[in-house]
Amino acid sequence: MISKFKSLLVTYFFIGALCVFGAGYFTYLYPDQSFLWLAIAILLIVLTMMVLSKIGRKKFKNEVLSYYMECNVHEYLRRIEKLMGKKRSRSDKSAYAYLTAMGYSALGDYDKALECAEKINVKSHKPEYYKRAADYYINKGEYELAGQNLAELSGLNDGIRAPAYHDQITIFVQQREYNIRIKQGILDGAEEFYTEYYNQCDDQALIVKVSLSAMLGDIILQKGDKERALPYLKFASENGGDTKYKKLSDELLAKIS
């Protein structure tokens, strides 16, 4: 994360240069303790990298990702482009691909989202490709291909050790499996499934609450209960910013107004 912010990168190289210079200087003064000075320099460089990486992650969350989380997706994409659009490293290009794909998916531009995701070239980022591919095929009504991508995603998830990311992918797969059934007119268990997660999302980002609210409104409306669907759809419409969830809710509200 350091490389994504010029100020942090300059700080890292400056402190690294000081450590190297200091190790050389003390080695000159005390040559019999050269290993000690080298070890101290390496330790300080590693600690600096850890601290600046933590700061970088916080800056990214506050200055970039927060816009996505608050349903301001166009601004999120603008900041991603400014921050990472010209990065040249393989890892940065791959991260840029999946982060932009995530944004376009939230806008409902599935073609662009998949186009971006196809540029992912780092193994650890591959789950993000299968997410976008699954959404693309669900939107196109090609449910068999969507299912194949969800199966690939589940296979990759078996090897993910980070509990939070593992759980996130598990929920993603479950949601898309329900979405496929909902699009086929099969509503069994869908309301209960989404209600469970909706009731647990108080500490989640706004975009999560909006997405769950829009889905619940859609499901309940398909069951013919306009009165119960209304508050869910209104919440998604009023808080959905420029996301596809607001668009869906507005369309459904227009039908029942």
N, C-alpha and C positions, 0 to 999 in steps of 0.2 A: 504493500500500500504506500510505502515511502515514495516510490518512483512516480506515483500519480500526482504528487504535489511538489512543485518546484522548490518551495520554501523548505520543505522537509528534506528534500534530496540535497540541497545546498548545505543545510545544517548537518546532515549525516556525513557528507564528504569533508566538511570543515573539521568536525570533531574527529573523524577518522584520521585526517592529516595531522592533527595535533597529537593524537595518540602515537602515530608512527614516528613523528618528530621527537616526541618526548621519550619514547623507547630508545631511539637512536642516541639522544643526548645523554640519557642516564647510562646507557651502555658505554658511551665514551668516557663518562666519569668513573663508572664502576664496572669495568669489563668482566670481572669475575661473577657478576650477577646478571649477565645479559639475558639469561633464560627467564629470570624473574620479571624484568622490564617488558620482555616480549609477551609473556603470559598476561601481565597487567593490561598491556595495550590491547590485546585480543579480547580480553574480558570486557574492557570498557567499550570497545567497538560493538561487541555483541549486545551488551546492555543498552547501548545507544540505539541500535537497530530495533530492539524489542520495544523500547519506550516510544520511539518515533512511529513504529508500526501501529502501536495502540492509538497514538494521537491521530495517525492517518485514517484508521478505521472510524474513529469518532468524527473526524472532519467529513469523511465521505458520507456517513450516515446523516449528519446534521446539514451539510451543504448541498447534497445531491439526492441521496436516497429518500430523505424526508419528503421531498416533493412527490415522489411516486406514492409513498405511504399515505400522503394526504390528498391523493387523487388529482394532483396537478401534473399530469403525465407529460404534456408538451414541454413544460419547464424542466422537468426531470430529463427528458431527452436532450434538450438544449444544453443542459449542464454536463451531461455525459459526453456529448459531442465536444464541448469546449475542453473538458478535462482529459478525455482519452482518445478523441478522434484522430489525433496525429501520432499516437504512440506506435512504436515500431517493434517492440519485443513480441515474441510469439505469445507469451502468456497474456500480455496486455491486449493484444488484438483479439484473443479468444474471449477474454473477460468483456471487452467492448462489444463483441458480437452477442453474447448472451444477455448482457444488460440492456442493450438496445432492443433485442428481440422481446425481452420481458415488457418493455415499455410499449412497443407496437401491439403486443398481444392485449395489453390493458386497454388500448384504444380500440381494439376490435379489428385491427388491420392484420389479419392472419397471414396473408401473402407476404407482406413485408417482414413480419415476425419470423416466418420460416426462412425467408431469404437471408436474414441476419444470422439466424441460428445455424444455417448451413456452413457458416464461416468459423464455427467453433472448432478448434484444433488441439485442445488440451483435454486429456482424458478425464481429469477431475471435473471439467465443465460439461461433459457429455450428457449428464442427466437433463441439463437445460435444453439440449437439442430435442430430446425425446418428448419433453413437455410441450414444446412449441409444435412439434410434428403431430402429436396427439390432438392438440387443439385445432390445428389446421384441418385435419381429416374429419374431426367431429363437426366442425363448421361446414365442411363440404358434404357431409352426410355419408362419408365413406367410413362406416363404422368398423369394418373388418381391419382396414389399415390403421385406424385409430387404436384398435385393440392390440394390434401387433406392436405399435410403438409403446403402448402402456406396459406390455409384457417385457419389452426391452428395458424400459425404465425400472420396472420391478426387479429385473435381474441385476441391474447395476446397483440398485438400492441394497441388495443383499451384502454387497461388499463395502458399504459406507459405514464408517465407524462413528462419525459424529452424530450423537443421538438426536440433536435438534434437526439437522438436515435429513436424517433418516426418517424421522417422524413426519417432517414436512412433505417428503416425497410420498410416503404412505398415504397421507391424507389427500394429496393431489390425485393419486391413482384412484382412490375410492370415490372422490368427487367426480372424476371424469367417467368412471364406470356408471355412476348414477346418471350423469348428464346424457350419456348415450341412451340409457333406458328411457329417460324423460323425453328425449327427442323422438323416441319410438312410441310414445304414448303410454309407457309403462311407469306408473307413479308409485308402485308398491314400495314402501319403506323410505321413499325419498324425503318426504316432509320430516319424518322422525330423524333421519340422518342429519339433515341440514339444521334442524332445530337444536340438536345436541351440540353441534359446533357453534351455532349462533349464541347459545346460552353460555358458552365458555369464552367468548371473544371480547369481553370487556377490556382486557389489557392488550388487545391486538391493535394493529394499525387500522386507520379509518378505512383503507381500501379493502381490508379483509371483512370488516363489518358490512360495508356497502355491498360487496360481492355476495355474501351470505344472505343479506337482506333482499337483494334483487332476486336471487334464486328461490328463496322461500315465497316471495310474493308471486313469482311466476308459477311455482308448483301449486300453491293454494288457489290461485286464480284458475288454473287448469281444472281444479276440483270443483269449480263453480262457486267458491265462497269469496265474493268480492269484498265483503265487509272486513273479513280477517286479512285479506291480501293487501288492503289499502295502506295500513301503516308501514308495512315493510317496503312497499313500492315508493311511498312518499319519502321515507328515510333515504333510500338509495337515490331518488331523484334530487332531493335537496342537498345531499352530501357527496354525490358521485363525481363532482367536478367535470372533467372532460373524458371520463372513462366510458367503456362500453356498458357498464352497469347502469349508469344514468340514462344512457340512450335506450336500453331495454326497458327500464322502468317508465320512462316518459312515453314510450310506445304503448306499453300496457295500460298506463293510466289514461291515455287518450282513448283507449277502447272502452273503458268503463266509466268515463266521465259523462 
